[in-house]
Amino acid sequence: MNFINEKILKIFNNVDLWLNILEKALLIVIIIVVATIGVKILNKIIDYIMTTGDNANKKFNIKFNEKRSETLHKLVKSAVRYTVYFIAFFQILATVGVNTTSIVASAGIASVAIGFGAQNLVKDIISGFFIILEGQFDVGDNVKIYNQAAFIAEGSVLSLGLRSTKIRSKGGEIYFIPNGTINQVINYSLTYNLAVCEFPINIETTI
């Protein structure tokens, strides 16, 4: 019992230990504060960029989906927030003495294995995300799709997902197109189109 009491007293009287704990606690607080401020600053930047884009679309009468824009707005902010907090979490682990190198290495190996096994899927999802983010086309738009100048499909967009796009042609055919194969898009529905109409008039007709 006396031995245990001596150990406890020794721990309480260890000034260096308490200074080390205090230093690490301060570092953790600083990391959390910096991460929180960073998220707020990045959110302000995202708000400015996306709001400016929406205002430009309204100014030039370019059709855009407000609900989709709002959804993307929240999606980007969530992705940024989780990324920043994920980095802060690893910094906190490193501060308390956890070996994060092995964790990162294991995650890297798993990511490489998954990446090799699902390259096309990852490519489709990333391409779909940028198609939605940039507003290249929406459901109901009339579009023409190319891949490296090779024609793929033309018609009305039935559905737009992260992995694939469904298009119905004028003849009624349904095209299921992986987003990773979409390289160029001509959208006929974003702005007004010009139509050339020819009216044949007999030369003997008076003005």
VOPAGU-2260 file (C-alpha; in pm, 1 decimal, decimal comma):
REM VOPAGU-2260
SITE   aa  ch    i         X         Y         Z
SITE  MET   A    0       0,0       0,0       0,0
SITE  ASN   A    1     283,1     237,7      90,0
SITE  PHE   A    2     450,8     144,9    -238,3
SITE  ILE   A    3     139,4     246,3    -433,8
SITE  ASN   A    4     109,9     570,0    -240,3
SITE  GLU   A    5     473,2     650,3    -313,1
SITE  LYS   A    6     417,0     587,2    -684,1
SITE  ILE   A    7     112,9     817,5    -685,7
SITE  LEU   A    8     300,9    1089,9    -497,4
SITE  LYS   A    9     594,1    1054,2    -733,1
SITE  ILE   A   10     365,2    1104,9   -1033,5
SITE  PHE   A   11     199,8    1410,0    -875,5
SITE  ASN   A   12     536,4    1558,7    -785,5
SITE  ASN   A   13     683,8    1501,1   -1131,8
SITE  VAL   A   14     692,6    1857,2   -1266,3
SITE  ASP   A   15     835,8    1757,2   -1604,8
SITE  LEU   A   16     551,7    1512,3   -1659,0
SITE  TRP   A   17     285,9    1774,1   -1588,4
SITE  LEU   A   18     462,7    2030,0   -1806,7
SITE  ASN   A   19     470,3    1775,6   -2090,2
SITE  ILE   A   20     100,0    1700,5   -2046,0
SITE  LEU   A   21      19,7    2072,2   -2036,7
SITE  GLU   A   22     224,5    2134,6   -2350,2
SITE  LYS   A   23      47,6    1857,3   -2541,7
SITE  ALA   A   24    -291,6    1975,9   -2418,8
SITE  LEU   A   25    -215,5    2328,5   -2542,0
SITE  LEU   A   26    -102,1    2191,3   -2879,1
SITE  ILE   A   27    -426,0    1992,1   -2912,0
SITE  VAL   A   28    -631,8    2301,5   -2831,3
SITE  ILE   A   29    -434,0    2504,1   -3086,8
SITE  ILE   A   30    -486,9    2234,8   -3353,5
SITE  ILE   A   31    -862,3    2230,0   -3287,1
SITE  VAL   A   32    -884,9    2611,4   -3294,6
SITE  VAL   A   33    -680,2    2635,8   -3617,4
SITE  ALA   A   34    -892,2    2362,2   -3780,7
SITE  THR   A   35   -1215,1    2536,9   -3679,2
SITE  ILE   A   36   -1096,7    2874,7   -3808,7
SITE  GLY   A   37    -969,3    2709,6   -4128,8
SITE  VAL   A   38   -1308,1    2547,2   -4192,1
SITE  LYS   A   39   -1486,2    2880,3   -4144,1
SITE  ILE   A   40   -1249,0    3060,0   -4382,2
SITE  LEU   A   41   -1280,1    2788,2   -4647,1
SITE  ASN   A   42   -1659,8    2792,2   -4610,0
SITE  LYS   A   43   -1657,4    3168,2   -4672,2
SITE  ILE   A   44   -1448,1    3115,6   -4987,4
SITE  ILE   A   45   -1680,7    2838,6   -5109,3
SITE  ASP   A   46   -1987,0    3055,1   -5039,0
SITE  TYR   A   47   -1834,6    3341,8   -5237,8
SITE  ILE   A   48   -1735,8    3126,3   -5537,6
SITE  MET   A   49   -2064,3    2938,6   -5566,4
SITE  THR   A   50   -2281,4    3243,4   -5498,7
SITE  THR   A   51   -2089,6    3437,6   -5763,1
SITE  GLY   A   52   -2147,7    3154,8   -6011,6
SITE  ASP   A   53   -2521,9    3143,8   -5938,6
SITE  ASN   A   54   -2550,4    3522,1   -5971,1
SITE  ALA   A   55   -2366,5    3511,1   -6304,5
SITE  ASN   A   56   -2606,0    3244,6   -6432,4
SITE  LYS   A   57   -2903,4    3459,6   -6331,0
SITE  LYS   A   58   -2751,8    3771,4   -6485,0
SITE  PHE   A   59   -2695,0    3610,8   -6825,4
SITE  ASN   A   60   -3020,9    3411,8   -6814,8
SITE  ILE   A   61   -2836,2    3079,2   -6816,3
SITE  LYS   A   62   -3056,4    2797,3   -6695,0
SITE  PHE   A   63   -2939,8    2623,8   -6381,2
SITE  ASN   A   64   -3094,4    2404,0   -6115,3
SITE  GLU   A   65   -3107,9    2596,8   -5786,9
SITE  LYS   A   66   -3177,3    2285,8   -5578,9
SITE  ARG   A   67   -2885,6    2104,3   -5737,8
SITE  SER   A   68   -2664,3    2407,9   -5684,3
SITE  GLU   A   69   -2763,9    2419,8   -5316,9
SITE  THR   A   70   -2698,6    2045,8   -5281,0
SITE  LEU   A   71   -2353,8    2080,4   -5435,9
SITE  HIS   A   72   -2287,1    2380,0   -5213,2
SITE  LYS   A   73   -2352,3    2170,7   -4903,2
SITE  LEU   A   74   -2162,6    1872,1   -5046,9
SITE  VAL   A   75   -1846,6    2073,4   -5112,4
SITE  LYS   A   76   -1859,4    2237,6   -4770,6
SITE  SER   A   77   -1905,5    1899,5   -4600,9
SITE  ALA   A   78   -1614,8    1749,2   -4795,6
SITE  VAL   A   79   -1388,0    2039,6   -4699,0
SITE  ARG   A   80   -1494,8    2024,3   -4334,8
SITE  TYR   A   81   -1433,8    1648,9   -4303,1
SITE  THR   A   82   -1098,5    1677,2   -4481,8
SITE  VAL   A   83    -974,7    1950,5   -4249,1
SITE  TYR   A   84   -1094,0    1768,7   -3936,8
SITE  PHE   A   85    -943,7    1443,2   -4063,8
SITE  ILE   A   86    -603,1    1611,0   -4097,9
SITE  ALA   A   87    -645,6    1772,9   -3755,2
SITE  PHE   A   88    -730,8    1432,5   -3604,4
SITE  PHE   A   89    -406,8    1283,5   -3735,2
SITE  GLN   A   90    -213,7    1582,3   -3600,8
SITE  ILE   A   91    -367,7    1525,8   -3257,8
SITE  LEU   A   92    -272,8    1156,7   -3269,4
SITE  ALA   A   93      83,8    1253,0   -3358,5
SITE  THR   A   94      87,6    1504,0   -3071,1
SITE  VAL   A   95     -10,0    1242,6   -2811,5
SITE  GLY   A   96     258,8    1007,2   -2942,9
SITE  VAL   A   97      61,5     772,2   -3167,9
SITE  ASN   A   98     258,6     646,1   -3467,5
SITE  THR   A   99      48,7     773,4   -3756,0
SITE  THR   A  100     299,3     663,9   -4020,6
SITE  SER   A  101     191,1     299,9   -4000,8
SITE  ILE   A  102    -177,3     403,0   -4013,3
SITE  VAL   A  103    -119,6     619,4   -4321,4
SITE  ALA   A  104      89,2     345,4   -4485,9
SITE  SER   A  105    -182,5      84,6   -4426,5
SITE  ALA   A  106    -448,3     319,5   -4561,3
SITE  GLY   A  107    -228,8     394,2   -4862,8
SITE  ILE   A  108    -181,9      26,7   -4945,4
SITE  ALA   A  109    -556,5     -35,5   -4914,9
SITE  SER   A  110    -631,4     265,8   -5133,7
SITE  VAL   A  111    -389,1     148,7   -5402,8
SITE  ALA   A  112    -542,8    -200,2   -5402,1
SITE  ILE   A  113    -894,9     -61,1   -5426,9
SITE  GLY   A  114    -785,7     188,1   -5691,5
SITE  PHE   A  115    -638,3     -80,6   -5918,1
SITE  GLY   A  116    -947,4    -294,1   -5877,3
SITE  ALA   A  117   -1196,9     -17,6   -5947,6
SITE  GLN   A  118   -1020,3     230,7   -6173,8
SITE  ASN   A  119   -1311,5     269,8   -6412,6
SITE  LEU   A  120   -1563,0     304,1   -6128,8
SITE  VAL   A  121   -1355,0     573,2   -5957,3
SITE  LYS   A  122   -1308,5     752,9   -6290,6
SITE  ASP   A  123   -1684,2     744,8   -6356,5
SITE  ILE   A  124   -1767,5     879,6   -6010,8
SITE  ILE   A  125   -1509,9    1161,0   -6027,7
SITE  SER   A  126   -1625,0    1257,6   -6378,3
SITE  GLY   A  127   -1988,9    1250,2   -6264,6
SITE  PHE   A  128   -1908,1    1471,8   -5967,5
SITE  PHE   A  129   -1746,7    1734,6   -6191,0
SITE  ILE   A  130   -2030,3    1715,2   -6445,9
SITE  ILE   A  131   -2277,4    1792,8   -6166,6
SITE  LEU   A  132   -2047,1    2048,9   -6003,6
SITE  GLU   A  133   -1986,9    2241,1   -6325,5
SITE  GLY   A  134   -2348,7    2214,7   -6437,6
SITE  GLN   A  135   -2260,9    2083,7   -6782,8
SITE  PHE   A  136   -2615,2    1950,5   -6824,3
SITE  ASP   A  137   -2927,4    1869,7   -6623,5
SITE  VAL   A  138   -3212,3    1624,7   -6653,1
SITE  GLY   A  139   -3431,9    1727,2   -6947,2
SITE  ASP   A  140   -3156,1    1903,1   -7141,6
SITE  ASN   A  141   -3094,4    1822,7   -7507,6
SITE  VAL   A  142   -2728,9    1731,4   -7545,3
SITE  LYS   A  143   -2477,9    1575,3   -7779,5
SITE  ILE   A  144   -2205,3    1361,4   -7615,5
SITE  TYR   A  145   -1855,9    1297,4   -7752,1
SITE  ASN   A  146   -1551,9    1102,2   -7634,8
SITE  GLN   A  147   -1226,3    1231,1   -7785,2
SITE  ALA   A  148   -1419,0    1370,5   -8085,9
SITE  ALA   A  149   -1598,2    1035,4   -8131,4
SITE  PHE   A  150   -1977,5    1069,9   -8126,3
SITE  ILE   A  151   -2150,1     870,6   -7849,6
SITE  ALA   A  152   -2510,7     983,1   -7821,5
SITE  GLU   A  153   -2753,4    1268,9   -7879,7
SITE  GLY   A  154   -3088,4    1329,4   -7720,1
SITE  SER   A  155   -3268,1    1424,2   -7398,5
SITE  VAL   A  156   -3109,5    1354,6   -7058,5
SITE  LEU   A  157   -3334,5    1117,6   -6862,0
SITE  SER   A  158   -3115,5    1083,4   -6553,0
SITE  LEU   A  159   -2779,6    1206,2   -6427,3
SITE  GLY   A  160   -2591,3    1018,8   -6158,1
SITE  LEU   A  161   -2240,5    1006,0   -6020,4
SITE  ARG   A  162   -2159,2     686,9   -6212,7
SITE  SER   A  163   -2359,7     704,9   -6535,9
SITE  THR   A  164   -2590,6     918,0   -6747,4
SITE  LYS   A  165   -2906,8     799,3   -6925,1
SITE  ILE   A  166   -2998,0     965,3   -7256,5
SITE  ARG   A  167   -3298,4     904,4   -7483,0
SITE  SER   A  168   -3241,8     973,0   -7852,2
SITE  LYS   A  169   -3500,4    1118,1   -8091,2
SITE  GLY   A  170   -3561,8     767,4   -8222,2
SITE  GLY   A  171   -3646,9     638,9   -7874,8
SITE  GLU   A  172   -3321,9     450,6   -7804,2
SITE  ILE   A  173   -3195,6     468,6   -7444,2
SITE  TYR   A  174   -2821,5     517,0   -7396,7
SITE  PHE   A  175   -2652,0     427,5   -7068,0
SITE  ILE   A  176   -2323,8     618,7   -7074,0
SITE  PRO   A  177   -2050,3     582,9   -6806,5
SITE  ASN   A  178   -1952,5     933,7   -6699,7
SITE  GLY   A  179   -1584,8     852,2   -6741,8
SITE  THR   A  180   -1633,4     823,8   -7118,7
SITE  ILE   A  181   -1791,9    1169,8   -7150,4
SITE  ASN   A  182   -1519,8    1396,1   -7284,4
SITE  GLN   A  183   -1708,2    1670,7   -7467,2
SITE  VAL   A  184   -2065,0    1793,6   -7424,8
SITE  ILE   A  185   -2275,1    2017,1   -7649,6
SITE  ASN   A  186   -2575,6    2144,0   -7454,2
SITE  TYR   A  187   -2857,2    2290,4   -7663,5
SITE  SER   A  188   -3069,9    2386,3   -7361,7
SITE  LEU   A  189   -2851,0    2628,6   -7166,7
SITE  THR   A  190   -2924,8    2936,1   -7377,6
SITE  TYR   A  191   -3143,2    3035,8   -7670,6
SITE  ASN   A  192   -3056,1    2874,9   -8003,5
SITE  LEU   A  193   -3062,0    3028,5   -8348,5
SITE  ALA   A  194   -3269,7    2869,0   -8621,3
SITE  VAL   A  195   -3240,7    2948,3   -8990,4
SITE  CYS   A  196   -3571,9    2930,3   -9176,7
SITE  GLU   A  197   -3583,3    2962,9   -9554,3
SITE  PHE   A  198   -3903,2    3078,7   -9727,5
SITE  PRO   A  199   -3904,4    3024,0  -10103,2
SITE  ILE   A  200   -4067,7    3316,9  -10287,0
SITE  ASN   A  201   -4163,2    3317,4  -10650,3
SITE  ILE   A  202   -3964,6    3571,1  -10849,8
SITE  GLU   A  203   -4286,3    3713,7  -10991,2
SITE  THR   A  204   -4423,9    3788,3  -10642,1
SITE  THR   A  205   -4440,6    4159,1  -10562,9
SITE  ILE   A  206   -4264,7    4294,7  -10256,3
